[in-house]
Amino acid sequence: MIQITIDDKQINDFLKKSPARANWALKEAFGKTGGHYRKWLQGFIQGGGQGWRPLGPASGGPEKSPLYALGALTRFKVAKIQKTFYRLSIGFFHARKTSGTRAATFRKFKARFKASFNMTPMALAKKQEYGYTKQVTDEKRAEMASRGYPLRADTKKLTTPARPMIGLFWKKKRKEIPRFVEKAFFDLFFSKKNQRLKI
């Protein structure tokens, strides 16, 4: 998960001059930004990343792999941490019990994900981000054989290479996101929306 805050002089000036409308526009701008980049991150993961090693045949292919299901569980959240200061979180994190219908839907998909892949989305995201190696147990050997992928007798470990998601997302988008927030803020501030909040 990444967390983003914005300290923009122009926006801060508007927050002082027209606090009610600027505060509304800033919150909406963060929400618009979160939705836009959450979709980008989902597409990035489900599309196989960039520079990732291909998925192994045992994964069942891109649309049946845990990574494809994981992409659908990317989320964003806008939190007010000061009177005129917001924080945008994008990635994988726990749904709050008080977050309404969307959180309930997320919990349902999360439970289905755990039942299918025997780990939580956050656990898989961490393993994929950095890669991991696990010992081959008799149970794992039998499972692979039952799926049509028998392991060699001398195979003692299985290694999953790192497939960076959050880190690479931030590297690619960190300079672009503040500009996106700023543009969304001014588009909203000077729009005809919510006219009861005067400029």
Beta strands, then each sheet from edge to edge (+ up, - down):
strand 1: 2-4
strand 2: 75-82
strand 3: 85-91
strand 4: 132-135
strand 5: 157-160
sheet 1: 1+ 3- 2+
sheet 2: 4+ 5-
end
